[in-house]
Amino acid sequence: MNPLPHDQVIPILDFGSQYVQLIARRVREAGVFSILVRPDISVDELKAMNPKGLILSGGPSSVYEENAPQCDPNLFSLGVPVLGICYGMQAASTVLGAQVRGASSREYGRAQLNILDNSDLLKGIPEHTAVWMSHGDQVDTLHEDFIALAKTPTCPFAAVKHKSQPFYGVQFHPEVTHTPHGIELLSNFLFQICKCDATWKMSDFVDTAIARVREQVGNSRVICGLSGGVDSSVVAALLAKAIGKQLTCIFVDNGVLRKNERDMVENMFRDHFDIDLRVIDAEKEFLDDLAGVEEPQTKRTRIGHRFIDIFKEASADIEDAKFLAQGTLYPDVIESGHGHSGQAANIKLHHNVGGLPEQLGFELIEPLRDLFKDEVRKLGEVLGLPEQMVWRHPFPGPGLAVRVLGEVTKEKLDLLRDADEILLEEIVSNNLYRRTAQVFAVLLPIKAVGVMGDGRTYESVVAIRAVESQDFMTADWARIPYDVLATISNRIINEIRGINRVVYDISSKPPATIEWE
């Protein structure tokens, strides 16, 4: 196991809850480092982390089902406080002698909590408050060593604690915004019960990450594939601070970038950070590979293979290059099924978590793999990256190739680049950029009839996608004001020859994805 980036940690046993990443984020936001671990992690492995406390997440299983995930029954021998949430409460309560059965009245959604004991876990929380329930089972019979802390109309043991073991359990979800005082409950657990200090901050992470990189790299050189996005830019800035001239960045102009992307990257890193930057013009090679291709996954595959070939050629003459740096983030590790439990669905097929193929012959450096996206932005600010870079919206690895639906051509890419530039100009000028998580244009593979002056047109259709999201695991469509949408539509249609219709995507994730392909 890699050394943890902080000496004070709260491991979170992941039983499969849809909210598990949110628990980890809430703990970190409170100033305590957290990490997700598999549910059956051994006590010895946990002990090696020197945890201040443990959190057991919710999950979709029933504890009495065959093959239901279980925690190590020796968990409580560690002597640190344990908080069980929903399934985590049921799993731990079962180990400690309570009984769990299917609830006669299942609760999904908001419920009224009546607090019976507010001495520690529920300290400072109103006697009557709303909580978010999501369960079909509940603790049915408490062992005499348990104390009920709170109840709802249909759940007599909505919060409990053990008399002799440092265990607390809640049947609701304190990590979601639908539980108004959930953050206070988590803070009580972290600071009053676990005696944590709120010392997890990004400046400390920088020092730790730099030390880890220097130890791993020694005197060797590191190659970083720079895309212009937030993640790779922060990796490059961190490595520049850590190893200086031992770093070489390679930026591949693949022909499917946003407008003026190449100029922006060159100005930023060659001038601002004085980094050894190599820019490879490969537009023709990539567009030749994409000619006639309509299937999205084939696009991604061809772009990936071409990128590897070009990257390999570009890095061949860099002496002593032994390491490849990647901007892998914590959600990438989890979503791609390479994380703590191996149970996550492999949703992000374009993420190459684990590195470029071994044929490149490099060892990997992934200095951001413990961080969530918002933490990466904070790190970028600490490293001195300009605001417009740190707060850039995400951009897909295959670039505009997956935002031109159907076959990709230079003509279509140029249309989309111009439309995207207008869209972002208006979003920024109306102070909506930081209030949205991702905004972009998509060129649809259809033509629509329009009227220009006295004549009819038959031209392209552009869709606008704007979403709000905390972690990109889920997202809701952004309610952009109508007058702003009107200006965007009018400008795109009037200023770009070849587009005569603009539509707005009002789909949420799930069931839709954020990108169209």
Secondary structure, DSSP 8 states (H G I E B T S, - for coil): ----SSSSEEEEE--S-TTHHHHHHHHHHTT-EEEEE-TT--HHHHHHT--S-EEE---SS-TTSTT-----GGGGGG-S-EEEETHHHHHHHHHTT-EEEEEEEEEEEEEEEEES--SSTTTTS-SEEEEEEEEEEEEEE--TTEEEEEEETTEEEEEEEESSS-EEEESB-TTSTTSTTHHHHHHIIIIIIS---S---HHHHHHHHHHHHHHHHTT-EEEEE--SSHHHHHHHHHHHHHHGGGEEEEEEE-S-S-TTHHHHHHIIIIIIS--EEEEEE-HHHHHHHHTT---HHHHHHHHHHHHHHHHHHHHTT-TTEEEEE----HHHHHHTT-SSSS-S----TT--TT-S-GGG--EEE-TTTT--HHHHHHHHHHTT--HHHHT-----TTGGGGTB-SS--HHHHHHHHHHHHHHHHHHHHTT-TTT-SEEEEEEEEEEEEEEETTEEEEEEEEEEEEEE-SSSSSBEE----HHHHHHHHHHHHHHSTTEEEEEE----BTTS-SS--
